[in-house]
Amino acid sequence: DAKTTQPTSMDCAEGRAANLPCNHSTISGNEYVYWYRQIHSQGPQYIIHGLKNNETNEMASLIITEDRKSSTLILPHATLRDTAVYYCIGQAQTNKLIFGTGTLLAVQP
Amino acid sequence: NAGVTQTPKFQVLKTGQSMTLQCAQDMNHEYMSWYRQDPGMGLRLIHYSVGAGITDQGEVPNGYNVSRSTTEDFPLRLLSAAPSQTSVYFCASRTRTVTMGYTFGSGTRLTVV
């Protein structure tokens, strides 16, 4: 599975877009980029994933660069409830999901 | 559709005791995994399974056993509890196809004294 690099922490103002970057320069062609988040003390929550194309769902948008070496998770209108640790994971279609250290996003009122 | 159900939610064990953490899912997911999360740390994979009868080790398997006799259930056994196993344990499941990510349970908080 690809090694990913994320900033340790970020701040975002409530109501503004939160843009969370992730570097995955060693990602291979068959590895997807997955994003999860963990709100304090809860189980992680799947957000979105993609392979090559940009993806959007009801929670977020995922922008993957053309060379697939980096991606950005976008929460379009962050709320206080979006304060969480966000994990970017490069994973092939296997069962082993390995978490890194993630980005602590603090949404400020 | 209850999702992933973990029991118990809280447990205190004495050093040397054994116990089983239960995990059940009703989504007919082939893949299931167990993670532990120590205070202030990230999640570490203990064991995983790709289907009934098939299990494999993750990053930190020592001190734990698993079995997968049915698609629905994936229990985690602590053989002889140690204080180092004090942690929050999460179970997760996913379909074999890459349509969604994992669904996680709400966790079991285990304290070994």
Interface residues (C-beta under 8 A of the other chain):
Chain A: Y32 Y34 Y36 Q38 S41 Q42 G43 P44 Q45 Y46 I47 H49 Y87 Q93 N95 K96 L97 I98 F99 G100 T101 G102
Chain B: V4 Y31 S33 Y35 G42 L43 R44 L45 Y48 S49 V50 D56 G58 E59 V88 F90 A92 R94 V98 M100 G101 Y102 T103 F104 G105 S106 G107
